[in-house]
Amino acid sequence: MKSHLKYITLFQVSLLSISCIAILVLYNQIRPSIISMNAAKEKHNSLRDSLSRLESELNNKNRLLDKLASKVNNFRNLEITPHANFRVIDAEKELYLFSIWVSSDPDVMEEIESVHYVFNHGSFEIKGRTGTDLSDGFKVSYQGWGCLTLVEIIIRYKNNAEEDLFFNMCESIGWE
C-alpha cells in the first residue's frame, strides 16, 4: 500500500511541477501586456492632469476675455446703459432672482423695439431671452445661483437697426 501512495505522491508532485511551469510560461507571456497596461495607466493619468491644467488655464483666459469684452462699451459712444440686480429667493439653497435691463434718455428708449439678452453659459437651458416692455427698460429675469461675467445684449431698434453691447452682470451687482 505504501508503494501505491508513493506513486500518487510522485504523481501529485509532477502535476504541481507542471502547473508551476505552466504558470511561469503564462506569466512570461502576459508580462509585456501588464507592463504595457501600467504604462498606459500612467500615460492616462498624465494626460488627465494635463487636461485639467489646460481647462484651468482656459477658464482663466475666458474670464479675462469676458472682462475685456465688457470694457469694449467704454470705447464706444453708447447712449444705452445696462443694469442688473438680484434678490434672494432661498438663502439655504443659494437661489436668487436676477434681473437685467437697459436705460437711456426717453427719446432713445422710444426708438427701441426690443432688447435680446444672450446668457451664454452651460447652466442655461434657454440661452436667449428678449425684453419687449419699454416701461420696465426691456427687463428680463431668471432664477439661478449666479451672475454672468459676460452677457451679450442686442438692442433692436424700430428702424430694424441693431446694436450689440457686452455687459458684466457680476461687476454691476458687486459680486466680483
C-alpha positions as CSV (number, residue, x, y, z in Angstrom):
1,M,0.0,0.0,0.0
2,K,2.9,2.3,0.8
3,S,4.3,1.9,-2.6
4,H,1.0,2.9,-4.1
5,L,0.9,6.1,-2.0
6,K,4.4,6.8,-3.2
7,Y,3.3,6.8,-6.8
8,I,0.4,9.0,-6.0
9,T,2.6,11.5,-4.2
10,L,5.1,11.5,-7.1
11,F,2.3,12.0,-9.5
12,Q,0.9,14.9,-7.5
13,V,4.4,16.5,-7.3
14,S,4.8,16.0,-11.0
15,L,1.4,17.7,-11.6
16,L,2.4,20.5,-9.3
17,S,5.7,21.0,-11.1
18,I,4.0,21.0,-14.5
19,S,1.4,23.5,-13.1
20,C,4.1,25.8,-11.8
21,I,5.9,25.7,-15.1
22,A,2.7,26.5,-17.0
23,I,2.0,29.4,-14.7
24,L,5.5,30.8,-15.3
25,V,5.2,30.4,-19.0
26,L,1.8,32.2,-19.0
27,Y,3.2,34.9,-16.7
28,N,6.1,35.5,-19.1
29,Q,3.6,35.7,-22.0
30,I,1.3,38.2,-20.3
31,R,4.1,40.2,-18.5
32,P,4.6,42.6,-21.5
33,S,0.9,43.2,-21.6
34,I,0.9,44.0,-17.8
35,I,3.8,46.4,-18.3
36,S,2.1,48.0,-21.3
37,M,-1.1,48.3,-19.3
38,N,0.7,50.0,-16.4
39,A,2.4,52.4,-18.9
40,A,-1.0,53.2,-20.4
41,K,-2.4,53.9,-17.0
42,E,0.5,56.3,-16.2
43,K,0.0,58.0,-19.6
44,H,-3.7,58.3,-19.0
45,N,-3.1,59.9,-15.6
46,S,-0.5,62.3,-17.1
47,L,-3.0,63.3,-19.9
48,R,-5.8,63.7,-17.3
49,D,-3.5,66.1,-15.3
50,S,-2.5,68.0,-18.4
51,L,-6.2,68.3,-19.5
52,S,-7.1,69.6,-16.0
53,R,-4.3,72.2,-16.1
54,L,-5.4,73.3,-19.6
55,E,-9.0,73.6,-18.6
56,S,-8.0,75.8,-15.7
57,E,-5.9,78.0,-18.0
58,L,-8.8,78.2,-20.5
59,N,-11.2,79.2,-17.7
60,N,-8.8,81.9,-16.6
61,K,-8.4,83.2,-20.1
62,N,-12.2,83.1,-20.7
63,R,-12.7,85.2,-17.6
64,L,-10.2,87.7,-18.9
65,L,-11.9,87.8,-22.3
66,D,-15.3,88.4,-20.6
67,K,-13.9,91.3,-18.7
68,L,-12.3,92.8,-21.8
69,A,-15.4,92.3,-23.8
70,S,-17.5,94.2,-21.2
71,K,-14.9,97.0,-21.3
72,V,-15.4,97.4,-25.1
73,N,-18.5,99.5,-24.4
74,N,-16.3,102.1,-22.7
75,F,-14.6,102.9,-26.1
76,R,-17.9,103.3,-27.9
77,N,-20.2,106.3,-27.7
78,L,-23.2,104.5,-26.3
79,E,-26.4,106.1,-25.2
80,I,-27.7,102.9,-23.5
81,T,-26.6,101.7,-20.1
82,P,-27.2,98.1,-19.0
83,H,-28.1,97.4,-15.4
84,A,-28.6,94.3,-13.2
85,N,-29.8,93.4,-9.7
86,F,-30.8,90.4,-7.7
87,R,-32.8,89.3,-4.7
88,V,-32.6,86.2,-2.5
89,I,-35.3,83.6,-3.2
90,D,-33.9,80.8,-0.9
91,A,-30.8,81.6,1.1
92,E,-30.3,78.0,2.2
93,K,-30.2,76.8,-1.5
94,E,-28.4,80.0,-2.6
95,L,-31.1,80.6,-5.1
96,Y,-31.6,84.2,-6.5
97,L,-33.8,86.1,-8.9
98,F,-31.6,88.1,-11.3
99,S,-32.9,90.9,-13.5
100,I,-31.2,92.7,-16.3
101,W,-32.4,95.8,-18.2
102,V,-31.3,98.9,-20.0
103,S,-31.8,102.6,-19.6
104,S,-31.2,105.8,-21.6
105,D,-32.8,109.1,-22.5
106,P,-36.5,108.8,-23.1
107,D,-36.0,109.7,-26.8
108,V,-33.5,106.9,-27.3
109,M,-35.7,104.4,-25.4
110,E,-38.7,105.2,-27.6
111,E,-36.7,104.1,-30.6
112,I,-36.0,100.6,-29.2
113,E,-38.3,97.8,-30.3
114,S,-36.8,95.1,-28.1
115,V,-33.7,94.0,-26.3
116,H,-32.3,90.5,-26.6
117,Y,-30.0,89.2,-23.8
118,V,-27.7,86.2,-24.5
119,F,-26.8,84.2,-21.4
120,N,-24.1,82.0,-23.0
121,H,-23.3,79.7,-20.1
122,G,-23.7,75.9,-19.9
123,S,-26.1,76.1,-16.9
124,F,-28.7,77.9,-19.0
125,E,-31.2,75.8,-20.9
126,I,-32.6,78.9,-22.6
127,K,-29.6,80.9,-23.7
128,G,-31.5,83.9,-25.1
129,R,-34.3,86.0,-23.7
130,T,-36.0,89.1,-25.1
131,G,-37.4,92.0,-23.3
132,T,-40.2,93.9,-25.1
133,D,-41.7,96.2,-22.4
134,L,-40.4,99.7,-22.6
135,S,-41.9,100.6,-19.3
136,D,-39.5,98.4,-17.3
137,G,-36.4,99.0,-19.5
138,F,-36.9,95.8,-21.5
139,K,-36.2,93.8,-18.4
140,V,-35.8,90.0,-18.3
141,S,-35.2,87.9,-15.2
142,Y,-34.1,84.4,-14.4
143,Q,-33.7,82.3,-11.3
144,G,-30.3,80.9,-10.6
145,W,-27.3,80.5,-8.3
146,G,-25.0,83.1,-10.0
147,C,-24.5,86.0,-12.3
148,L,-22.6,86.1,-15.6
149,T,-19.4,87.9,-16.3
150,L,-20.5,88.3,-19.9
151,V,-23.9,88.9,-21.3
152,E,-24.3,89.9,-24.9
153,I,-27.1,92.5,-25.2
154,I,-28.6,93.1,-28.7
155,I,-30.6,96.3,-29.0
156,R,-33.2,96.1,-31.8
157,Y,-34.4,99.4,-33.0
158,K,-37.8,100.1,-34.6
159,N,-35.9,101.1,-37.8
160,N,-34.5,97.5,-37.9
161,A,-31.0,98.6,-36.9
162,E,-29.2,96.6,-34.2
163,E,-26.5,97.4,-31.7
164,D,-24.5,95.0,-29.6
165,L,-23.4,95.7,-26.0
166,F,-21.3,93.5,-23.7
167,F,-22.2,93.5,-20.0
168,N,-20.6,92.1,-16.9
169,M,-23.5,91.4,-14.6
170,C,-21.3,90.3,-11.7
171,E,-19.4,93.6,-11.7
172,S,-22.6,95.5,-11.9
173,I,-24.1,93.9,-8.8
174,G,-20.8,93.9,-6.9
175,W,-20.1,90.2,-6.9
176,E,-16.6,90.5,-8.4
